[in-house]
Amino acid sequence: MNIVELVLTCGSWQEAQRITDTLLASKLVACVEQMEIRSKNWWQGEIEDSKEIKLIMTTVAEYYDKIETEIRIHHSYETFVLPMLPITHLNADAVKWLNDTVASKNTD
């Protein structure tokens, strides 16, 4: 099992909640941490300064494409960024929890 974290920013709490609930209900992620952040970035030739909601999602790498598809359906941004970060070490109880929650539920 290739355990990863995915990171995503959303434009509102409602959008973040919709994405979180969709991914949890489909058991594509085991956990989503939500936090309000302030972001500054280049967009269409200008520097934007905005409040966003950052999601950190714990899952397995094999579900990246399914997760990206669901996010594309529910996300308002024209271009969103969805990096996948490897988890190189995780305690045994957490691995069991992740396997019981996500990995064994999405086999196809």
Residue pairs with C-beta under 8 A, 6 or more apart in sequence:
1 60
1 95
1 98
1 99
1 103
2 60
2 61
2 62
2 86
3 58
3 59
3 60
3 61
3 86
3 87
3 90
3 95
3 98
4 58
4 59
4 60
4 61
4 64
4 84
4 85
4 86
4 87
5 56
5 57
5 58
5 59
5 84
5 85
5 87
6 29
6 55
6 56
6 57
6 59
6 64
6 67
6 82
6 83
6 84
6 85
7 54
7 55
7 56
7 57
7 81
7 82
7 83
7 85
8 19
8 54
8 55
8 57
8 71
8 75
8 80
8 81
8 82
9 37
9 39
9 52
9 53
9 54
9 55
9 80
9 81
10 16
10 19
10 52
10 53
10 54
10 55
10 75
10 76
11 50
11 52
11 53
11 76
11 77
12 53
12 76
13 53
15 53
15 74
15 75
15 76
16 34
16 53
16 55
17 34
18 74
19 55
19 70
19 71
19 74
19 75
20 32
20 34
20 55
22 70
22 74
23 29
23 32
23 57
23 67
23 70
23 71
24 32
26 66
26 70
26 106
27 101
27 102
27 105
27 106
28 59
28 63
28 66
28 67
28 70
28 102
28 106
29 57
29 58
29 59
29 63
29 67
29 102
30 58
30 59
30 97
30 98
30 101
30 102
31 57
31 58
32 55
32 56
32 57
32 58
33 55
33 56
33 57
34 53
34 54
34 55
35 53
35 54
35 56
36 51
36 52
36 53
36 54
37 51
37 52
37 53
37 54
38 49
38 50
38 51
38 52
39 48
39 49
39 50
39 51
39 52
40 47
40 48
40 49
41 47
41 48
42 48
57 67
58 87
58 98
59 67
59 98
59 102
60 98
60 102
60 103
61 84
61 86
63 102
63 106
64 84
66 106
67 82
68 82
71 80
71 82
90 98
